[in-house]
């Protein structure tokens, strides 16, 4: 995943991978405890609200979503299913892959940055 390979200066890929796994685990625990929420946008994009920059550790919402789905987290799957039901639509993986995201907790949505749009 892209978020695994975006390293800080002097950081190895293995160190970044450890950081990404730890951040995803932390976010999963926050979701389970109710400290973070999931919001689904009108086009099927996803945003995780209630997270600080340090809790995200450089992970985008798309990366968080992919990591949590890959880990099989029951708490995250439940929260995402609940958010989908509230929104009346599911997560659209194509929309997520295109980089549609929100910087304000799901009030407004933007296309991916740096994609010539």
N, CA, C and O atoms as a GROMACS GRO file, in nm:
protein
  468
    1UNK      N    1   0.083  -0.118   0.000
    1UNK     CA    2   0.000   0.000   0.000
    1UNK      C    3   0.087   0.124   0.000
    1UNK      O    4   0.197   0.123   0.054
    2UNK      N    5   0.038   0.228  -0.060
    2UNK     CA    6   0.116   0.351  -0.070
    2UNK      C    7   0.153   0.405   0.067
    2UNK      O    8   0.265   0.451   0.086
    3UNK      N    9   0.062   0.400   0.162
    3UNK     CA   10   0.092   0.458   0.293
    3UNK      C   11   0.206   0.384   0.362
    3UNK      O   12   0.270   0.438   0.452
    4UNK      N   13   0.232   0.260   0.321
    4UNK     CA   14   0.343   0.185   0.379
    4UNK      C   15   0.477   0.232   0.325
    4UNK      O   16   0.580   0.215   0.390
    5UNK      N   17   0.476   0.291   0.206
    5UNK     CA   18   0.602   0.323   0.140
    5UNK      C   19   0.640   0.470   0.148
    5UNK      O   20   0.747   0.508   0.101
    6UNK      N   21   0.555   0.554   0.205
    6UNK     CA   22   0.587   0.695   0.221
    6UNK      C   23   0.663   0.709   0.352
    6UNK      O   24   0.603   0.715   0.460
    7UNK      N   25   0.794   0.715   0.341
    7UNK     CA   26   0.878   0.719   0.461
    7UNK      C   27   0.920   0.861   0.495
    7UNK      O   28   0.920   0.950   0.410
    8UNK      N   29   0.955   0.879   0.619
    8UNK     CA   30   1.013   1.006   0.664
    8UNK      C   31   1.163   1.000   0.633
    8UNK      O   32   1.218   0.893   0.608
    9UNK      N   33   1.228   1.114   0.636
    9UNK     CA   34   1.371   1.118   0.607
    9UNK      C   35   1.447   1.026   0.702
    9UNK      O   36   1.431   1.035   0.824
   10UNK      N   37   1.528   0.938   0.646
   10UNK     CA   38   1.610   0.847   0.726
   10UNK      C   39   1.536   0.723   0.776
   10UNK      O   40   1.594   0.641   0.846
   11UNK      N   41   1.410   0.708   0.740
   11UNK     CA   42   1.330   0.595   0.787
   11UNK      C   43   1.334   0.483   0.683
   11UNK      O   44   1.325   0.508   0.563
   12UNK      N   45   1.348   0.360   0.729
   12UNK     CA   46   1.347   0.246   0.637
   12UNK      C   47   1.203   0.204   0.610
   12UNK      O   48   1.111   0.242   0.683
   13UNK      N   49   1.183   0.126   0.505
   13UNK     CA   50   1.050   0.074   0.474
   13UNK      C   51   0.999  -0.015   0.587
   13UNK      O   52   0.880  -0.013   0.619
   14UNK      N   53   1.088  -0.092   0.647
   14UNK     CA   54   1.047  -0.179   0.758
   14UNK      C   55   1.000  -0.096   0.877
   14UNK      O   56   0.902  -0.132   0.943
   15UNK      N   57   1.068   0.013   0.906
   15UNK     CA   58   1.027   0.100   1.016
   15UNK      C   59   0.892   0.163   0.987
   15UNK      O   60   0.807   0.174   1.075
   16UNK      N   61   0.871   0.206   0.861
   16UNK     CA   62   0.742   0.266   0.824
   16UNK      C   63   0.632   0.163   0.836
   16UNK      O   64   0.523   0.194   0.884
   17UNK      N   65   0.658   0.041   0.793
   17UNK     CA   66   0.557  -0.064   0.801
   17UNK      C   67   0.516  -0.087   0.947
   17UNK      O   68   0.398  -0.102   0.976
   18UNK      N   69   0.612  -0.090   1.036
   18UNK     CA   70   0.582  -0.106   1.179
   18UNK      C   71   0.495   0.010   1.228
   18UNK      O   72   0.400  -0.010   1.304
   19UNK      N   73   0.528   0.130   1.185
   19UNK     CA   74   0.453   0.250   1.222
   19UNK      C   75   0.308   0.243   1.172
   19UNK      O   76   0.215   0.276   1.246
   20UNK      N   77   0.291   0.200   1.048
   20UNK     CA   78   0.158   0.189   0.988
   20UNK      C   79   0.074   0.085   1.061
   20UNK      O   80  -0.043   0.110   1.092
   21UNK      N   81   0.132  -0.029   1.089
   21UNK     CA   82   0.060  -0.135   1.160
   21UNK      C   83   0.020  -0.087   1.299
   21UNK      O   84  -0.093  -0.111   1.343
   22UNK      N   85   0.111  -0.019   1.369
   22UNK     CA   86   0.080   0.032   1.503
   22UNK      C   87  -0.029   0.138   1.498
   22UNK      O   88  -0.119   0.139   1.583
   23UNK      N   89  -0.023   0.227   1.400
   23UNK     CA   90  -0.125   0.332   1.387
   23UNK      C   91  -0.262   0.271   1.358
   23UNK      O   92  -0.362   0.312   1.417
   24UNK      N   93  -0.267   0.174   1.268
   24UNK     CA   94  -0.394   0.108   1.235
   24UNK      C   95  -0.452   0.038   1.357
   24UNK      O   96  -0.573   0.041   1.379
   25UNK      N   97  -0.367  -0.025   1.435
   25UNK     CA   98  -0.413  -0.092   1.557
   25UNK      C   99  -0.468   0.010   1.657
   25UNK      O  100  -0.572  -0.012   1.720
   26UNK      N  101  -0.398   0.122   1.671
   26UNK     CA  102  -0.441   0.229   1.762
   26UNK      C  103  -0.577   0.284   1.718
   26UNK      O  104  -0.665   0.306   1.800
   27UNK      N  105  -0.592   0.307   1.588
   27UNK     CA  106  -0.717   0.360   1.534
   27UNK      C  107  -0.830   0.260   1.552
   27UNK      O  108  -0.942   0.298   1.585
   28UNK      N  109  -0.801   0.133   1.531
   28UNK     CA  110  -0.901   0.028   1.554
   28UNK      C  111  -0.949   0.030   1.698
   28UNK      O  112  -1.069   0.017   1.724
   29UNK      N  113  -0.858   0.046   1.791
   29UNK     CA  114  -0.895   0.052   1.933
   29UNK      C  115  -0.978   0.176   1.964
   29UNK      O  116  -1.072   0.171   2.043
   30UNK      N  117  -0.943   0.288   1.900
   30UNK     CA  118  -1.022   0.411   1.919
   30UNK      C  119  -1.164   0.394   1.865
   30UNK      O  120  -1.260   0.439   1.927
   31UNK      N  121  -1.177   0.329   1.752
   31UNK     CA  122  -1.310   0.303   1.695
   31UNK      C  123  -1.390   0.215   1.789
   31UNK      O  124  -1.507   0.242   1.816
   32UNK      N  125  -1.327   0.109   1.840
   32UNK     CA  126  -1.396   0.016   1.930
   32UNK      C  127  -1.441   0.086   2.058
   32UNK      O  128  -1.546   0.054   2.114
   33UNK      N  129  -1.361   0.183   2.106
   33UNK     CA  130  -1.393   0.254   2.230
   33UNK      C  131  -1.486   0.374   2.206
   33UNK      O  132  -1.529   0.439   2.302
   34UNK      N  133  -1.518   0.402   2.081
   34UNK     CA  134  -1.605   0.515   2.050
   34UNK      C  135  -1.533   0.648   2.040
   34UNK      O  136  -1.597   0.753   2.032
   35UNK      N  137  -1.400   0.646   2.041
   35UNK     CA  138  -1.322   0.768   2.032
   35UNK      C  139  -1.302   0.819   1.891
   35UNK      O  140  -1.255   0.931   1.870
   36UNK      N  141  -1.336   0.737   1.794
   36UNK     CA  142  -1.329   0.776   1.653
   36UNK      C  143  -1.456   0.724   1.586
   36UNK      O  144  -1.510   0.620   1.623
   37UNK      N  145  -1.502   0.800   1.486
   37UNK     CA  146  -1.624   0.762   1.414
   37UNK      C  147  -1.595   0.744   1.267
   37UNK      O  148  -1.493   0.789   1.215
   38UNK      N  149  -1.687   0.676   1.201
   38UNK     CA  150  -1.678   0.654   1.057
   38UNK      C  151  -1.794   0.727   0.992
   38UNK      O  152  -1.908   0.717   1.038
   39UNK      N  153  -1.765   0.801   0.884
   39UNK     CA  154  -1.868   0.870   0.808
   39UNK      C  155  -1.854   0.830   0.661
   39UNK      O  156  -1.743   0.826   0.608
   40UNK      N  157  -1.965   0.801   0.597
   40UNK     CA  158  -1.967   0.768   0.455
   40UNK      C  159  -2.026   0.887   0.380
   40UNK      O  160  -2.132   0.937   0.416
   41UNK      N  161  -1.956   0.931   0.277
   41UNK     CA  162  -2.000   1.046   0.199
   41UNK      C  163  -2.107   1.009   0.097
   41UNK      O  164  -2.134   0.891   0.076
   42UNK      N  165  -2.166   1.110   0.035
   42UNK     CA  166  -2.274   1.086  -0.061
   42UNK      C  167  -2.230   1.006  -0.184
   42UNK      O  168  -2.313   0.947  -0.252
   43UNK      N  169  -2.099   1.006  -0.212
   43UNK     CA  170  -2.048   0.932  -0.327
   43UNK      C  171  -1.983   0.800  -0.288
   43UNK      O  172  -1.928   0.730  -0.373
   44UNK      N  173  -1.991   0.765  -0.160
   44UNK     CA  174  -1.936   0.639  -0.111
   44UNK      C  175  -1.795   0.647  -0.057
   44UNK      O  176  -1.734   0.545  -0.027
   45UNK      N  177  -1.741   0.768  -0.045
   45UNK     CA  178  -1.608   0.785   0.016
   45UNK      C  179  -1.620   0.767   0.167
   45UNK      O  180  -1.730   0.772   0.222
   46UNK      N  181  -1.508   0.747   0.233
   46UNK     CA  182  -1.509   0.722   0.377
   46UNK      C  183  -1.414   0.819   0.446
   46UNK      O  184  -1.310   0.855   0.392
   47UNK      N  185  -1.452   0.861   0.567
   47UNK     CA  186  -1.367   0.945   0.650
   47UNK      C  187  -1.377   0.895   0.794
   47UNK      O  188  -1.483   0.854   0.841
   48UNK      N  189  -1.264   0.900   0.863
   48UNK     CA  190  -1.258   0.862   1.004
   48UNK      C  191  -1.244   0.992   1.083
   48UNK      O  192  -1.144   1.062   1.068
   49UNK      N  193  -1.341   1.023   1.166
   49UNK     CA  194  -1.341   1.149   1.240
   49UNK      C  195  -1.297   1.126   1.385
   49UNK      O  196  -1.303   1.014   1.436
   50UNK      N  197  -1.254   1.233   1.449
   50UNK     CA  198  -1.214   1.226   1.589
   50UNK      C  199  -1.070   1.183   1.609
   50UNK      O  200  -1.030   1.152   1.721
   51UNK      N  201  -0.991   1.180   1.502
   51UNK     CA  202  -0.851   1.140   1.511
   51UNK      C  203  -0.760   1.262   1.503
   51UNK      O  204  -0.782   1.352   1.422
   52UNK      N  205  -0.659   1.265   1.587
   52UNK     CA  206  -0.559   1.371   1.578
   52UNK      C  207  -0.455   1.332   1.473
   52UNK      O  208  -0.448   1.216   1.432
   53UNK      N  209  -0.375   1.428   1.432
   53UNK     CA  210  -0.268   1.399   1.335
   53UNK      C  211  -0.172   1.295   1.390
   53UNK      O  212  -0.125   1.209   1.316
   54UNK      N  213  -0.142   1.302   1.518
   54UNK     CA  214  -0.047   1.206   1.575
   54UNK      C  215  -0.108   1.066   1.581
   54UNK      O  216  -0.036   0.967   1.567
   55UNK      N  217  -0.238   1.056   1.602
   55UNK     CA  218  -0.304   0.925   1.600
   55UNK      C  219  -0.304   0.866   1.460
   55UNK      O  220  -0.291   0.745   1.442
   56UNK      N  221  -0.319   0.952   1.359
   56UNK     CA  222  -0.317   0.908   1.219
   56UNK      C  223  -0.179   0.865   1.175
   56UNK      O  224  -0.165   0.774   1.093
   57UNK      N  225  -0.077   0.929   1.227
   57UNK     CA  226   0.062   0.899   1.193
   57UNK      C  227   0.086   0.896   1.042
   57UNK      O  228   0.155   0.809   0.990
   58UNK      N  229   0.026   0.994   0.973
   58UNK     CA  230   0.047   1.005   0.829
   58UNK      C  231  -0.044   0.919   0.743
   58UNK      O  232  -0.028   0.917   0.621
   59UNK      N  233  -0.139   0.849   0.803
   59UNK     CA  234  -0.229   0.762   0.726
   59UNK      C  235  -0.350   0.839   0.676
   59UNK      O  236  -0.413   0.914   0.751
   60UNK      N  237  -0.382   0.822   0.550
   60UNK     CA  238  -0.503   0.881   0.494
   60UNK      C  239  -0.623   0.795   0.533
   60UNK      O  240  -0.607   0.683   0.581
   61UNK      N  241  -0.742   0.849   0.512
   61UNK     CA  242  -0.863   0.770   0.540
   61UNK      C  243  -0.868   0.645   0.453
   61UNK      O  244  -0.909   0.539   0.500
   62UNK      N  245  -0.826   0.657   0.327
   62UNK     CA  246  -0.826   0.542   0.238
   62UNK      C  247  -0.732   0.434   0.289
   62UNK      O  248  -0.765   0.315   0.285
   63UNK      N  249  -0.616   0.474   0.337
   63UNK     CA  250  -0.520   0.378   0.389
   63UNK      C  251  -0.573   0.313   0.518
   63UNK      O  252  -0.560   0.192   0.537
   64UNK      N  253  -0.632   0.393   0.603
   64UNK     CA  254  -0.690   0.339   0.727
   64UNK      C  255  -0.796   0.235   0.692
   64UNK      O  256  -0.800   0.126   0.749
   65UNK      N  257  -0.883   0.270   0.598
   65UNK     CA  258  -0.989   0.178   0.555
   65UNK      C  259  -0.930   0.047   0.504
   65UNK      O  260  -0.971  -0.061   0.547
   66UNK      N  261  -0.834   0.056   0.412
   66UNK     CA  262  -0.774  -0.067   0.356
   66UNK      C  263  -0.706  -0.150   0.464
   66UNK      O  264  -0.718  -0.272   0.466
   67UNK      N  265  -0.633  -0.084   0.554
   67UNK     CA  266  -0.565  -0.156   0.662
   67UNK      C  267  -0.665  -0.228   0.753
   67UNK      O  268  -0.646  -0.345   0.788
   68UNK      N  269  -0.771  -0.158   0.792
   68UNK     CA  270  -0.868  -0.217   0.883
   68UNK      C  271  -0.943  -0.332   0.817
   68UNK      O  272  -0.974  -0.432   0.882
   69UNK      N  273  -0.973  -0.319   0.689
   69UNK     CA  274  -1.041  -0.427   0.618
   69UNK      C  275  -0.949  -0.548   0.603
   69UNK      O  276  -0.994  -0.662   0.613
   70UNK      N  277  -0.822  -0.524   0.579
   70UNK     CA  278  -0.726  -0.633   0.564
   70UNK      C  279  -0.700  -0.705   0.696
   70UNK      O  280  -0.672  -0.825   0.697
   71UNK      N  281  -0.710  -0.632   0.806
   71UNK     CA  282  -0.682  -0.693   0.937
   71UNK      C  283  -0.798  -0.776   0.988
   71UNK      O  284  -0.782  -0.857   1.079
   72UNK      N  285  -0.917  -0.757   0.931
   72UNK     CA  286  -1.033  -0.833   0.975
   72UNK      C  287  -1.090  -0.784   1.107
   72UNK      O  288  -1.155  -0.861   1.178
   73UNK      N  289  -1.066  -0.659   1.140
   73UNK     CA  290  -1.112  -0.603   1.266
   73UNK      C  291  -1.265  -0.606   1.277
   73UNK      O  292  -1.336  -0.547   1.195
   74UNK      N  293  -1.314  -0.674   1.377
   74UNK     CA  294  -1.459  -0.682   1.398
   74UNK      C  295  -1.516  -0.546   1.437
   74UNK      O  296  -1.624  -0.509   1.390
   75UNK      N  297  -1.446  -0.472   1.522
   75UNK     CA  298  -1.496  -0.342   1.565
   75UNK      C  299  -1.505  -0.245   1.447
   75UNK      O  300  -1.603  -0.173   1.433
   76UNK      N  301  -1.403  -0.244   1.364
   76UNK     CA  302  -1.402  -0.155   1.248
   76UNK      C  303  -1.511  -0.194   1.149
   76UNK      O  304  -1.582  -0.108   1.098
   77UNK      N  305  -1.524  -0.321   1.122
   77UNK     CA  306  -1.628  -0.366   1.028
   77UNK      C  307  -1.767  -0.329   1.079
   77UNK      O  308  -1.853  -0.288   1.001
   78UNK      N  309  -1.788  -0.343   1.207
   78UNK     CA  310  -1.917  -0.307   1.266
   78UNK      C  311  -1.941  -0.157   1.253
   78UNK      O  312  -2.051  -0.114   1.217
   79UNK      N  313  -1.840  -0.077   1.282
   79UNK     CA  314  -1.853   0.069   1.273
   79UNK      C  315  -1.878   0.112   1.129
   79UNK      O  316  -1.958   0.202   1.104
   80UNK      N  317  -1.809   0.050   1.034
   80UNK     CA  318  -1.827   0.084   0.893
   80UNK      C  319  -1.966   0.043   0.847
   80UNK      O  320  -2.032   0.118   0.775
   81UNK      N  321  -2.011  -0.074   0.886
   81UNK     CA  322  -2.146  -0.119   0.850
   81UNK      C  323  -2.250  -0.024   0.907
   81UNK      O  324  -2.346   0.010   0.839
   82UNK      N  325  -2.233   0.018   1.031
   82UNK     CA  326  -2.325   0.112   1.095
   82UNK      C  327  -2.327   0.246   1.019
   82UNK      O  328  -2.433   0.303   0.996
   83UNK      N  329  -2.208   0.294   0.981
   83UNK     CA  330  -2.199   0.420   0.906
   83UNK      C  331  -2.265   0.407   0.769
   83UNK      O  332  -2.330   0.501   0.721
   84UNK      N  333  -2.249   0.293   0.706
   84UNK     CA  334  -2.313   0.269   0.576
   84UNK      C  335  -2.465   0.270   0.590
   84UNK      O  336  -2.536   0.326   0.506
   85UNK      N  337  -2.515   0.208   0.696
   85UNK     CA  338  -2.659   0.206   0.719
   85UNK      C  339  -2.712   0.347   0.745
   85UNK      O  340  -2.817   0.384   0.693
   86UNK      N  341  -2.639   0.425   0.825
   86UNK     CA  342  -2.681   0.563   0.852
   86UNK      C  343  -2.680   0.649   0.726
   86UNK      O  344  -2.766   0.734   0.707
   87UNK      N  345  -2.581   0.625   0.639
   87UNK     CA  346  -2.569   0.703   0.517
   87UNK      C  347  -2.664   0.655   0.408
   87UNK      O  348  -2.696   0.729   0.314
   88UNK      N  349  -2.710   0.532   0.420
   88UNK     CA  350  -2.798   0.477   0.317
   88UNK      C  351  -2.723   0.432   0.193
   88UNK      O  352  -2.782   0.417   0.086
   89UNK      N  353  -2.592   0.412   0.206
   89UNK     CA  354  -2.511   0.365   0.095
   89UNK      C  355  -2.384   0.301   0.151
   89UNK      O  356  -2.345   0.328   0.265
   90UNK      N  357  -2.323   0.218   0.072
   90UNK     CA  358  -2.200   0.152   0.115
   90UNK      C  359  -2.077   0.229   0.072
   90UNK      O  360  -2.085   0.325  -0.005
   91UNK      N  361  -1.964   0.186   0.121
   91UNK     CA  362  -1.836   0.240   0.077
   91UNK      C  363  -1.816   0.197  -0.068
   91UNK      O  364  -1.832   0.079  -0.100
   92UNK      N  365  -1.783   0.291  -0.154
   92UNK     CA  366  -1.754   0.261  -0.293
   92UNK      C  367  -1.603   0.253  -0.308
   92UNK      O  368  -1.534   0.356  -0.304
   93UNK      N  369  -1.551   0.134  -0.326
   93UNK     CA  370  -1.406   0.115  -0.331
   93UNK      C  371  -1.341   0.190  -0.446
   93UNK      O  372  -1.226   0.233  -0.435
   94UNK      N  373  -1.412   0.206  -0.557
   94UNK     CA  374  -1.358   0.283  -0.670
   94UNK      C  375  -1.342   0.429  -0.631
   94UNK      O  376  -1.242   0.492  -0.665
   95UNK      N  377  -1.440   0.483  -0.560
   95UNK     CA  378  -1.433   0.622  -0.516
   95UNK      C  379  -1.318   0.640  -0.418
   95UNK      O  380  -1.244   0.738  -0.427
   96UNK      N  381  -1.302   0.546  -0.327
   96UNK     CA  382  -1.191   0.551  -0.231
   96UNK      C  383  -1.058   0.544  -0.306
   96UNK      O  384  -0.966   0.620  -0.276
   97UNK      N  385  -1.048   0.454  -0.405
   97UNK     CA  386  -0.925   0.439  -0.483
   97UNK      C  387  -0.894   0.563  -0.565
   97UNK      O  388  -0.777   0.592  -0.591
   98UNK      N  389  -0.995   0.637  -0.607
   98UNK     CA  390  -0.974   0.760  -0.683
   98UNK      C  391  -0.926   0.874  -0.595
   98UNK      O  392  -0.886   0.979  -0.647
   99UNK      N  393  -0.930   0.856  -0.465
   99UNK     CA  394  -0.877   0.957  -0.373
   99UNK      C  395  -0.979   1.057  -0.322
   99UNK      O  396  -0.940   1.157  -0.262
  100UNK      N  397  -1.108   1.032  -0.343
  100UNK     CA  398  -1.209   1.123  -0.289
  100UNK      C  399  -1.198   1.120  -0.137
  100UNK      O  400  -1.195   1.013  -0.076
  101UNK      N  401  -1.193   1.238  -0.076
  101UNK     CA  402  -1.169   1.246   0.068
  101UNK      C  403  -1.228   1.375   0.124
  101UNK      O  404  -1.272   1.463   0.051
  102UNK      N  405  -1.227   1.383   0.257
  102UNK     CA  406  -1.277   1.500   0.326
  102UNK      C  407  -1.172   1.548   0.426
  102UNK      O  408  -1.104   1.468   0.490
  103UNK      N  409  -1.160   1.680   0.436
  103UNK     CA  410  -1.068   1.738   0.535
  103UNK      C  411  -1.144   1.795   0.654
  103UNK      O  412  -1.084   1.849   0.747
  104UNK      N  413  -1.276   1.785   0.651
  104UNK     CA  414  -1.356   1.848   0.757
  104UNK      C  415  -1.460   1.752   0.816
  104UNK      O  416  -1.570   1.793   0.851
  105UNK      N  417  -1.422   1.626   0.827
  105UNK     CA  418  -1.510   1.530   0.893
  105UNK      C  419  -1.631   1.488   0.812
  105UNK      O  420  -1.727   1.434   0.867
  106UNK      N  421  -1.628   1.511   0.682
  106UNK     CA  422  -1.738   1.466   0.598
  106UNK      C  423  -1.838   1.574   0.560
  106UNK      O  424  -1.940   1.544   0.499
  107UNK      N  425  -1.811   1.700   0.596
  107UNK     CA  426  -1.902   1.807   0.556
  107UNK      C  427  -1.885   1.840   0.408
  107UNK      O  428  -1.983   1.864   0.337
  108UNK      N  429  -1.760   1.841   0.360
  108UNK     CA  430  -1.732   1.862   0.218
  108UNK      C  431  -1.636   1.754   0.170
  108UNK      O  432  -1.564   1.694   0.250
  109UNK      N  433  -1.635   1.730   0.040
  109UNK     CA  434  -1.553   1.623  -0.018
  109UNK      C  435  -1.474   1.678  -0.134
  109UNK      O  436  -1.521   1.765  -0.207
  110UNK      N  437  -1.352   1.626  -0.152
  110UNK     CA  438  -1.262   1.670  -0.260
  110UNK      C  439  -1.211   1.549  -0.336
  110UNK      O  440  -1.201   1.439  -0.282
  111UNK      N  441  -1.179   1.572  -0.463
  111UNK     CA  442  -1.111   1.469  -0.542
  111UNK      C  443  -0.968   1.456  -0.492
  111UNK      O  444  -0.921   1.541  -0.418
  112UNK      N  445  -0.901   1.351  -0.533
  112UNK     CA  446  -0.764   1.328  -0.489
  112UNK      C  447  -0.670   1.442  -0.528
  112UNK      O  448  -0.681   1.496  -0.638
  113UNK      N  449  -0.579   1.478  -0.438
  113UNK     CA  450  -0.479   1.582  -0.466
  113UNK      C  451  -0.369   1.523  -0.552
  113UNK      O  452  -0.336   1.405  -0.540
  114UNK      N  453  -0.314   1.602  -0.638
  114UNK     CA  454  -0.199   1.558  -0.716
  114UNK      C  455  -0.234   1.461  -0.826
  114UNK      O  456  -0.146   1.392  -0.877
  115UNK      N  457  -0.358   1.454  -0.864
  115UNK     CA  458  -0.398   1.361  -0.970
  115UNK      C  459  -0.439   1.435  -1.097
  115UNK      O  460  -0.509   1.380  -1.182
  116UNK      N  461  -0.394   1.558  -1.108
  116UNK     CA  462  -0.423   1.635  -1.228
  116UNK      C  463  -0.566   1.683  -1.237
  116UNK      O  464  -0.615   1.713  -1.346
  117UNK      N  465  -0.634   1.691  -1.125
  117UNK     CA  466  -0.774   1.735  -1.126
  117UNK      C  467  -0.786   1.876  -1.081
  117UNK      O  468  -0.897   1.930  -1.075
   0.00000   0.00000   0.00000
